[in-house]
Amino acid sequence: MDEATSALDVSVQAQVLDVVSEIRRARHLTVLFISHDLAVVRRVCESTVVMRRGEIVERGTTDAILRNPQHPYTRLLIDSVPAGAQA
């Protein structure tokens, strides 16, 4: 799913993410979810890989990466989230 919710209204985005989560649970699926929206990544992803220019710069659990980023690019992404938006 490449930027599957990027152009959606927040309420529609939440509905789509709920449906994706429901399908994943019911069918025991793994989904590759690509997004620049760290709040969505936090909600949907158990594991995260951060890429920069096609190279993996960091990987791990989503919680660990968002709480304690190890790579400068990951820190830059987290710092770029507008105030009030939860990453």
N, CA, C and O atoms as CSV, one atom per row, in Angstrom:
chain,resi,resn,atom,element,x,y,z
A,1,MET,N,N,0.855,-1.160,0.000
A,1,MET,CA,C,0.000,0.000,0.000
A,1,MET,C,C,0.906,1.230,0.000
A,1,MET,O,O,1.529,1.560,1.009
A,2,ASP,N,N,0.966,1.888,-1.128
A,2,ASP,CA,C,1.851,3.039,-1.272
A,2,ASP,C,C,1.062,4.331,-1.096
A,2,ASP,O,O,0.276,4.710,-1.964
A,3,GLU,N,N,1.278,5.003,0.031
A,3,GLU,CA,C,0.600,6.264,0.343
A,3,GLU,C,C,-0.919,6.135,0.181
A,3,GLU,O,O,-1.576,7.020,-0.368
A,4,ALA,N,N,-1.456,5.028,0.664
A,4,ALA,CA,C,-2.871,4.690,0.467
A,4,ALA,C,C,-3.849,5.689,1.081
A,4,ALA,O,O,-5.001,5.768,0.655
A,5,THR,N,N,-3.407,6.441,2.063
A,5,THR,CA,C,-4.327,7.361,2.732
A,5,THR,C,C,-3.904,8.823,2.609
A,5,THR,O,O,-4.499,9.690,3.248
A,6,SER,N,N,-2.901,9.105,1.809
A,6,SER,CA,C,-2.314,10.453,1.798
A,6,SER,C,C,-3.259,11.549,1.328
A,6,SER,O,O,-3.150,12.680,1.801
A,7,ALA,N,N,-4.171,11.263,0.428
A,7,ALA,CA,C,-5.050,12.314,-0.115
A,7,ALA,C,C,-6.439,12.302,0.521
A,7,ALA,O,O,-7.355,12.965,0.034
A,8,LEU,N,N,-6.592,11.553,1.600
A,8,LEU,CA,C,-7.910,11.383,2.196
A,8,LEU,C,C,-8.138,12.322,3.376
A,8,LEU,O,O,-7.203,12.680,4.093
A,9,ASP,N,N,-9.381,12.710,3.560
A,9,ASP,CA,C,-9.826,13.439,4.737
A,9,ASP,C,C,-9.505,12.587,5.964
A,9,ASP,O,O,-9.518,11.359,5.878
A,10,VAL,N,N,-9.223,13.206,7.078
A,10,VAL,CA,C,-8.818,12.485,8.296
A,10,VAL,C,C,-9.850,11.434,8.714
A,10,VAL,O,O,-9.471,10.332,9.111
A,11,SER,N,N,-11.136,11.750,8.634
A,11,SER,CA,C,-12.156,10.776,9.049
A,11,SER,C,C,-12.226,9.600,8.075
A,11,SER,O,O,-12.405,8.458,8.498
A,12,VAL,N,N,-12.086,9.867,6.783
A,12,VAL,CA,C,-12.075,8.776,5.795
A,12,VAL,C,C,-10.796,7.958,5.954
A,12,VAL,O,O,-10.817,6.733,5.831
A,13,GLN,N,N,-9.694,8.633,6.224
A,13,GLN,CA,C,-8.426,7.962,6.460
A,13,GLN,C,C,-8.557,6.960,7.612
A,13,GLN,O,O,-8.087,5.827,7.509
A,14,ALA,N,N,-9.190,7.376,8.697
A,14,ALA,CA,C,-9.386,6.500,9.855
A,14,ALA,C,C,-10.232,5.288,9.477
A,14,ALA,O,O,-9.946,4.171,9.909
A,15,GLN,N,N,-11.259,5.501,8.683
A,15,GLN,CA,C,-12.103,4.380,8.247
A,15,GLN,C,C,-11.308,3.389,7.406
A,15,GLN,O,O,-11.426,2.178,7.596
A,16,VAL,N,N,-10.501,3.893,6.482
A,16,VAL,CA,C,-9.684,3.015,5.633
A,16,VAL,C,C,-8.699,2.223,6.488
A,16,VAL,O,O,-8.524,1.022,6.283
A,17,LEU,N,N,-8.059,2.887,7.439
A,17,LEU,CA,C,-7.101,2.196,8.305
A,17,LEU,C,C,-7.786,1.143,9.173
A,17,LEU,O,O,-7.208,0.087,9.433
A,18,ASP,N,N,-9.002,1.416,9.621
A,18,ASP,CA,C,-9.769,0.423,10.383
A,18,ASP,C,C,-10.057,-0.807,9.527
A,18,ASP,O,O,-9.917,-1.937,9.995
A,19,VAL,N,N,-10.457,-0.591,8.279
A,19,VAL,CA,C,-10.751,-1.711,7.375
A,19,VAL,C,C,-9.485,-2.518,7.104
A,19,VAL,O,O,-9.521,-3.748,7.115
A,20,VAL,N,N,-8.375,-1.841,6.862
A,20,VAL,CA,C,-7.104,-2.540,6.625
A,20,VAL,C,C,-6.731,-3.377,7.841
A,20,VAL,O,O,-6.333,-4.533,7.697
A,21,SER,N,N,-6.856,-2.811,9.024
A,21,SER,CA,C,-6.537,-3.551,10.258
A,21,SER,C,C,-7.440,-4.768,10.424
A,21,SER,O,O,-6.983,-5.846,10.805
A,22,GLU,N,N,-8.715,-4.586,10.136
A,22,GLU,CA,C,-9.675,-5.688,10.249
A,22,GLU,C,C,-9.332,-6.821,9.267
A,22,GLU,O,O,-9.360,-7.993,9.641
A,23,ILE,N,N,-9.017,-6.481,8.049
A,23,ILE,CA,C,-8.664,-7.485,7.040
A,23,ILE,C,C,-7.370,-8.198,7.428
A,23,ILE,O,O,-7.263,-9.417,7.294
A,24,ARG,N,N,-6.393,-7.437,7.907
A,24,ARG,CA,C,-5.125,-8.046,8.339
A,24,ARG,C,C,-5.361,-9.085,9.430
A,24,ARG,O,O,-4.828,-10.193,9.372
A,25,ARG,N,N,-6.172,-8.712,10.430
A,25,ARG,CA,C,-6.443,-9.644,11.534
A,25,ARG,C,C,-7.214,-10.865,11.055
A,25,ARG,O,O,-6.852,-11.996,11.377
A,26,ALA,N,N,-8.259,-10.644,10.298
A,26,ALA,CA,C,-9.128,-11.742,9.863
A,26,ALA,C,C,-8.396,-12.736,8.960
A,26,ALA,O,O,-8.642,-13.941,9.024
A,27,ARG,N,N,-7.517,-12.235,8.139
A,27,ARG,CA,C,-6.839,-13.102,7.156
A,27,ARG,C,C,-5.381,-13.384,7.503
A,27,ARG,O,O,-4.674,-14.039,6.737
A,28,HIS,N,N,-4.934,-12.897,8.642
A,28,HIS,CA,C,-3.550,-13.103,9.091
A,28,HIS,C,C,-2.554,-12.649,8.027
A,28,HIS,O,O,-1.642,-13.388,7.656
A,29,LEU,N,N,-2.745,-11.421,7.543
A,29,LEU,CA,C,-1.925,-10.883,6.466
A,29,LEU,C,C,-0.850,-9.935,6.986
A,29,LEU,O,O,-0.998,-9.295,8.027
A,30,THR,N,N,0.213,-9.872,6.236
A,30,THR,CA,C,1.229,-8.854,6.423
A,30,THR,C,C,1.071,-7.880,5.269
A,30,THR,O,O,0.880,-8.286,4.122
A,31,VAL,N,N,1.154,-6.594,5.577
A,31,VAL,CA,C,0.971,-5.564,4.564
A,31,VAL,C,C,2.208,-4.674,4.548
A,31,VAL,O,O,2.687,-4.250,5.600
A,32,LEU,N,N,2.721,-4.395,3.363
A,32,LEU,CA,C,3.784,-3.413,3.206
A,32,LEU,C,C,3.104,-2.068,3.034
A,32,LEU,O,O,2.406,-1.843,2.045
A,33,PHE,N,N,3.305,-1.175,3.987
A,33,PHE,CA,C,2.613,0.103,4.023
A,33,PHE,C,C,3.648,1.207,3.880
A,33,PHE,O,O,4.521,1.353,4.735
A,34,ILE,N,N,3.562,1.976,2.819
A,34,ILE,CA,C,4.524,3.042,2.547
A,34,ILE,C,C,3.851,4.380,2.829
A,34,ILE,O,O,2.784,4.678,2.293
A,35,SER,N,N,4.497,5.190,3.690
A,35,SER,CA,C,3.898,6.473,4.035
A,35,SER,C,C,4.946,7.437,4.574
A,35,SER,O,O,5.951,7.029,5.156
A,36,HIS,N,N,4.688,8.720,4.367
A,36,HIS,CA,C,5.483,9.769,4.993
A,36,HIS,C,C,4.788,10.289,6.252
A,36,HIS,O,O,5.359,11.082,7.000
A,37,ASP,N,N,3.572,9.843,6.477
A,37,ASP,CA,C,2.769,10.303,7.610
A,37,ASP,C,C,3.077,9.431,8.828
A,37,ASP,O,O,2.587,8.307,8.940
A,38,LEU,N,N,3.887,9.960,9.728
A,38,LEU,CA,C,4.348,9.159,10.864
A,38,LEU,C,C,3.233,8.812,11.839
A,38,LEU,O,O,3.319,7.799,12.533
A,39,ALA,N,N,2.198,9.624,11.906
A,39,ALA,CA,C,1.051,9.283,12.761
A,39,ALA,C,C,0.349,8.046,12.219
A,39,ALA,O,O,-0.079,7.187,12.990
A,40,VAL,N,N,0.230,7.951,10.916
A,40,VAL,CA,C,-0.371,6.766,10.290
A,40,VAL,C,C,0.540,5.565,10.490
A,40,VAL,O,O,0.066,4.474,10.807
A,41,VAL,N,N,1.832,5.750,10.310
A,41,VAL,CA,C,2.787,4.651,10.518
A,41,VAL,C,C,2.663,4.123,11.942
A,41,VAL,O,O,2.629,2.910,12.153
A,42,ARG,N,N,2.594,5.018,12.916
A,42,ARG,CA,C,2.461,4.592,14.320
A,42,ARG,C,C,1.193,3.762,14.516
A,42,ARG,O,O,1.203,2.767,15.240
A,43,ARG,N,N,0.115,4.170,13.874
A,43,ARG,CA,C,-1.169,3.484,14.055
A,43,ARG,C,C,-1.217,2.122,13.375
A,43,ARG,O,O,-1.827,1.192,13.903
A,44,VAL,N,N,-0.591,1.989,12.223
A,44,VAL,CA,C,-0.760,0.808,11.382
A,44,VAL,C,C,0.379,-0.209,11.508
A,44,VAL,O,O,0.145,-1.414,11.414
A,45,CYS,N,N,1.583,0.260,11.716
A,45,CYS,CA,C,2.758,-0.604,11.550
A,45,CYS,C,C,3.354,-1.080,12.872
A,45,CYS,O,O,3.537,-0.300,13.807
A,46,GLU,N,N,3.646,-2.355,12.928
A,46,GLU,CA,C,4.345,-2.935,14.075
A,46,GLU,C,C,5.855,-2.757,13.922
A,46,GLU,O,O,6.563,-2.469,14.887
A,47,SER,N,N,6.328,-2.932,12.697
A,47,SER,CA,C,7.742,-2.765,12.363
A,47,SER,C,C,7.861,-1.661,11.331
A,47,SER,O,O,6.961,-1.446,10.519
A,48,THR,N,N,8.993,-0.964,11.378
A,48,THR,CA,C,9.209,0.140,10.450
A,48,THR,C,C,10.617,0.080,9.888
A,48,THR,O,O,11.577,-0.255,10.582
A,49,VAL,N,N,10.710,0.414,8.613
A,49,VAL,CA,C,11.995,0.586,7.940
A,49,VAL,C,C,12.007,2.012,7.414
A,49,VAL,O,O,11.093,2.425,6.700
A,50,VAL,N,N,13.038,2.758,7.765
A,50,VAL,CA,C,13.188,4.130,7.278
A,50,VAL,C,C,14.189,4.100,6.133
A,50,VAL,O,O,15.299,3.583,6.259
A,51,MET,N,N,13.760,4.674,5.006
A,51,MET,CA,C,14.638,4.705,3.831
A,51,MET,C,C,14.920,6.149,3.437
A,51,MET,O,O,14.083,7.040,3.583
A,52,ARG,N,N,16.117,6.340,2.937
A,52,ARG,CA,C,16.512,7.642,2.395
A,52,ARG,C,C,17.246,7.397,1.095
A,52,ARG,O,O,18.270,6.715,1.064
A,53,ARG,N,N,16.717,7.955,0.028
A,53,ARG,CA,C,17.321,7.801,-1.297
A,53,ARG,C,C,17.538,6.337,-1.663
A,53,ARG,O,O,18.567,5.969,-2.229
A,54,GLY,N,N,16.546,5.506,-1.327
A,54,GLY,CA,C,16.592,4.090,-1.689
A,54,GLY,C,C,17.443,3.215,-0.785
A,54,GLY,O,O,17.585,2.020,-1.044
A,55,GLU,N,N,18.003,3.775,0.254
A,55,GLU,CA,C,18.849,3.025,1.189
A,55,GLU,C,C,18.158,2.934,2.545
A,55,GLU,O,O,17.581,3.914,3.017
A,56,ILE,N,N,18.216,1.773,3.166
A,56,ILE,CA,C,17.680,1.615,4.516
A,56,ILE,C,C,18.640,2.275,5.496
A,56,ILE,O,O,19.829,1.954,5.524
A,57,VAL,N,N,18.121,3.198,6.299
A,57,VAL,CA,C,18.962,3.873,7.288
A,57,VAL,C,C,18.631,3.439,8.710
A,57,VAL,O,O,19.431,3.622,9.627
A,58,GLU,N,N,17.437,2.859,8.887
A,58,GLU,CA,C,17.056,2.409,10.221
A,58,GLU,C,C,15.902,1.422,10.108
A,58,GLU,O,O,15.041,1.559,9.238
A,59,ARG,N,N,15.889,0.434,10.985
A,59,ARG,CA,C,14.778,-0.516,11.041
A,59,ARG,C,C,14.604,-1.002,12.465
A,59,ARG,O,O,15.548,-1.058,13.253
A,60,GLY,N,N,13.352,-1.353,12.770
A,60,GLY,CA,C,13.055,-1.858,14.102
A,60,GLY,C,C,11.570,-1.778,14.373
A,60,GLY,O,O,10.771,-1.587,13.456
A,61,THR,N,N,11.202,-1.925,15.635
A,61,THR,CA,C,9.791,-1.767,15.960
A,61,THR,C,C,9.423,-0.299,15.768
A,61,THR,O,O,10.243,0.593,15.985
A,62,THR,N,N,8.207,-0.069,15.369
A,62,THR,CA,C,7.753,1.302,15.133
A,62,THR,C,C,7.885,2.129,16.401
A,62,THR,O,O,8.353,3.268,16.362
A,63,ASP,N,N,7.477,1.562,17.516
A,63,ASP,CA,C,7.550,2.276,18.781
A,63,ASP,C,C,8.988,2.689,19.104
A,63,ASP,O,O,9.237,3.835,19.477
A,64,ALA,N,N,9.925,1.762,18.962
A,64,ALA,CA,C,11.331,2.061,19.285
A,64,ALA,C,C,11.895,3.138,18.364
A,64,ALA,O,O,12.605,4.035,18.818
A,65,ILE,N,N,11.585,3.054,17.091
A,65,ILE,CA,C,12.103,4.040,16.146
A,65,ILE,C,C,11.530,5.422,16.417
A,65,ILE,O,O,12.262,6.412,16.402
A,66,LEU,N,N,10.222,5.497,16.665
A,66,LEU,CA,C,9.614,6.803,16.879
A,66,LEU,C,C,9.951,7.396,18.251
A,66,LEU,O,O,9.980,8.617,18.408
A,67,ARG,N,N,10.202,6.546,19.231
A,67,ARG,CA,C,10.562,7.047,20.572
A,67,ARG,C,C,12.040,7.405,20.686
A,67,ARG,O,O,12.407,8.342,21.394
A,68,ASN,N,N,12.892,6.646,19.978
A,68,ASN,CA,C,14.334,6.830,20.126
A,68,ASN,C,C,15.038,6.612,18.788
A,68,ASN,O,O,15.737,5.614,18.614
A,69,PRO,N,N,14.861,7.532,17.846
A,69,PRO,CA,C,15.484,7.366,16.528
A,69,PRO,C,C,17.008,7.393,16.633
A,69,PRO,O,O,17.579,8.201,17.365
A,70,GLN,N,N,17.648,6.504,15.896
A,70,GLN,CA,C,19.100,6.397,15.963
A,70,GLN,C,C,19.800,7.107,14.804
A,70,GLN,O,O,20.952,7.519,14.939
A,71,HIS,N,N,19.133,7.249,13.694
A,71,HIS,CA,C,19.756,7.848,12.511
A,71,HIS,C,C,19.337,9.318,12.388
A,71,HIS,O,O,18.187,9.656,12.669
A,72,PRO,N,N,20.254,10.187,11.975
A,72,PRO,CA,C,19.911,11.611,11.835
A,72,PRO,C,C,18.724,11.860,10.897
A,72,PRO,O,O,17.930,12.766,11.151
A,73,TYR,N,N,18.588,11.091,9.835
A,73,TYR,CA,C,17.469,11.281,8.914
A,73,TYR,C,C,16.143,10.944,9.597
A,73,TYR,O,O,15.149,11.642,9.397
A,74,THR,N,N,16.123,9.889,10.393
A,74,THR,CA,C,14.909,9.523,11.123
A,74,THR,C,C,14.544,10.635,12.099
A,74,THR,O,O,13.372,10.993,12.221
A,75,ARG,N,N,15.528,11.178,12.789
A,75,ARG,CA,C,15.276,12.297,13.706
A,75,ARG,C,C,14.726,13.498,12.947
A,75,ARG,O,O,13.823,14.180,13.435
A,76,LEU,N,N,15.263,13.762,11.759
A,76,LEU,CA,C,14.775,14.865,10.933
A,76,LEU,C,C,13.317,14.654,10.552
A,76,LEU,O,O,12.525,15.595,10.609
A,77,LEU,N,N,12.947,13.434,10.162
A,77,LEU,CA,C,11.556,13.132,9.819
A,77,LEU,C,C,10.631,13.385,11.009
A,77,LEU,O,O,9.575,14.000,10.864
A,78,ILE,N,N,11.031,12.911,12.169
A,78,ILE,CA,C,10.210,13.062,13.367
A,78,ILE,C,C,10.119,14.540,13.756
A,78,ILE,O,O,9.052,15.012,14.151
A,79,ASP,N,N,11.213,15.257,13.648
A,79,ASP,CA,C,11.212,16.679,13.994
A,79,ASP,C,C,10.406,17.515,13.015
A,79,ASP,O,O,10.008,18.634,13.341
A,80,SER,N,N,10.158,16.992,11.817
A,80,SER,CA,C,9.415,17.753,10.807
A,80,SER,C,C,7.900,17.628,10.962
A,80,SER,O,O,7.149,18.291,10.246
A,81,VAL,N,N,7.442,16.781,11.895
A,81,VAL,CA,C,6.009,16.652,12.137
A,81,VAL,C,C,5.528,17.937,12.795
A,81,VAL,O,O,6.091,18.361,13.805
A,82,PRO,N,N,4.484,18.568,12.233
A,82,PRO,CA,C,3.992,19.837,12.792
A,82,PRO,C,C,3.588,19.695,14.253
A,82,PRO,O,O,3.113,18.644,14.683
A,83,ALA,N,N,3.783,20.767,15.005
A,83,ALA,CA,C,3.381,20.789,16.410
A,83,ALA,C,C,1.893,20.471,16.518
A,83,ALA,O,O,1.082,21.014,15.767
A,84,GLY,N,N,1.541,19.605,17.435
A,84,GLY,CA,C,0.155,19.219,17.622
A,84,GLY,C,C,-0.197,17.919,16.907
A,84,GLY,O,O,-1.158,17.247,17.281
A,85,ALA,N,N,0.564,17.563,15.892
A,85,ALA,CA,C,0.342,16.282,15.198
A,85,ALA,C,C,1.186,15.236,15.914
A,85,ALA,O,O,2.360,15.464,16.208
A,86,GLN,N,N,0.586,14.108,16.186
A,86,GLN,CA,C,1.264,13.056,16.943
A,86,GLN,C,C,1.986,12.118,15.988
A,86,GLN,O,O,1.358,11.536,15.103
A,87,ALA,N,N,3.287,11.964,16.153
A,87,ALA,CA,C,4.048,10.989,15.359
A,87,ALA,C,C,4.123,9.695,16.098
A,87,ALA,O,O,4.719,8.737,15.607
